[in-house]
Amino acid sequence: MTHRQAPLVLALIVLAAPVGAQEMEPEKWAKDVTSADAGVRYQAADQLGRCAFYCQSAVPALVKMLELPDSSDQSQAAFALHQIIQDVQARASMEGKDERAASAADCQATLAVLRPRVKGAVPAPLEGQLAEVATLKLLGVCAGAEDVPALVAVMSAPAFSVNARQAALIALAQIGPPAVAAVPAIKALGSSTADSNGAFLKTVAKDVLPRIQPPPAKAAPKKK
């Protein structure tokens, strides 16, 4: 296991149940996500997300889909990439391997698109909120210490949807101890009377904090 923390109960890792071997067509689906037909792109990305680990070869095609301007394309590509990368990391961890190393190339390509999008982000309109949440969830499986300021900015701003702010919190938890700079902001959640979602987020924050800043170990009792 690496230093990355086990995901929250709210975001349990479940190894994707693959479709039947005869039904998996990663090469076809990877080609289909570049289709001019939005419905074909959607269905292909959905299938790639479902076969997860087994469709890791399709990550480059999904990253290109993630770059498309339409929020529906962005959300579907982000969900599929999240499933694939999360499954790759989970399987590596179960085998005693470094999950970061297992997903390094995929995360590098994905972060090149995500980081500029999340840094300095402004709240999405209603029709773009699904893509916003999907982007933050995907960022969580690849993020590192350099992503903490952007995630804190989203988490702390009442103008963002509660789902986006929760996704940012969970992403910080997935970063683990390297996100320690976020602790003051996480502790401050819910302290503003103007923040209508503060109470809910404060509850989520209580689950997040121990994953970033583990409580100090109890001292061993003194021998008499």
Protein Blocks (a to p, Z undefined) as FASTA:
>chain_A
ZZbdcddfklcccddddddfklpcfklmmmmmmpfblklmmmmmmmmmmnmmmmmmmmmm
mmmmmmpmblklmmmmmmmmmmmmmmmmmmmmmnopafklmmmmmmmmmmmmmmmmmnop
acddfklmmmmmmmmmmmmmmgcfklmmmmmmmmmmmkbcfklmmmmmmmmmmnmmmlmm
mmmmmmmgokamklmklmmmmmmmmmmmmmmmccddddddddZZ
